[in-house]
Amino acid sequence: MQNITLLVRILCLSLITMLIGCSASDGQHSAVIPAVAVTLQEVELSSTDQQISYSGTIEEALSVPLSFSVPGTVTEV
């Protein structure tokens, strides 16, 4: 009987902690990252004899790891 009472207390405290931690009653929301303005330029052929080559690595500034609750492969978007 004591084990059940202890389990009920732990569950109640866990639920209260989760509800308090997930509430946003003070009106604060997560910060919105403003959009970044970009300029596009189409690639076109050039008639110059100058050849320039660059080497480097393109890396993301911000990344989000993804995980899926259902296993499988995306075949079409």
N, C-alpha and C positions, 0 to 999 in steps of 0.2 A: 504494500500500500504506500509506503514511503517513497518507493521508486517511481510510482505513478505520479504522486504529488510533486516530486522533484522534477520529473519530466514535464509536467504541465507548467510549472513555474518557469522552467528554462524556455519552453516554447512561447509562453506569453511575453517574457522579456525580449526574446529574439524578435517577435512580431512587432512589439512596441518600438524597439530600436530601429528596425527596418522602416517602419512607417515614419518615424521622426527623421531619419536620414534621407528619405526619398521625398519629403514634403518641401515645397518651396513657398511657404506661407509669407515670407518677408518680401516677396515680389522680385527677388533676384533670379535672373535667368542666366544661362551660360552666355558668354560673350560671343557676338556674331563677328566673324572675320570678314572684313570688307572685301569686295571683289577687286581684283587687280586688273587694271586696264592693259590690254595687249594690242600690239600692232602686227598685222599680218602682211606678208609680202610674198607674192608668187615667185617661184623659181623660174628663171628664164635663161636662155642661152646667151652667152657673151662671145664677142668676136675678138677678144684680147688674147695676146700670146702669153700673158702672165698666168702662172699656175701657182696657186697657194693651197697648201694642205695643212690641216690641223688635226691633232689627235687629242683625245680627252675622253672623259666619262660623263655621261648625263645622269644625274642623280636627283631624286625627288627632294623637295624641301620639307614635305610633310607626307607621312604615310600612315595608313590605317591597316592593321592586320585583319584579315577576314577569316571567319570560320563559319561553317555551315552546319546546321543541325541535322540536315539530311544528306547522306553521302550521295555522290553522283557526279556527272560531268555535264557542264553547260554546253549544249549543242547549238543553241540559237538565241540571239538577243533581239 
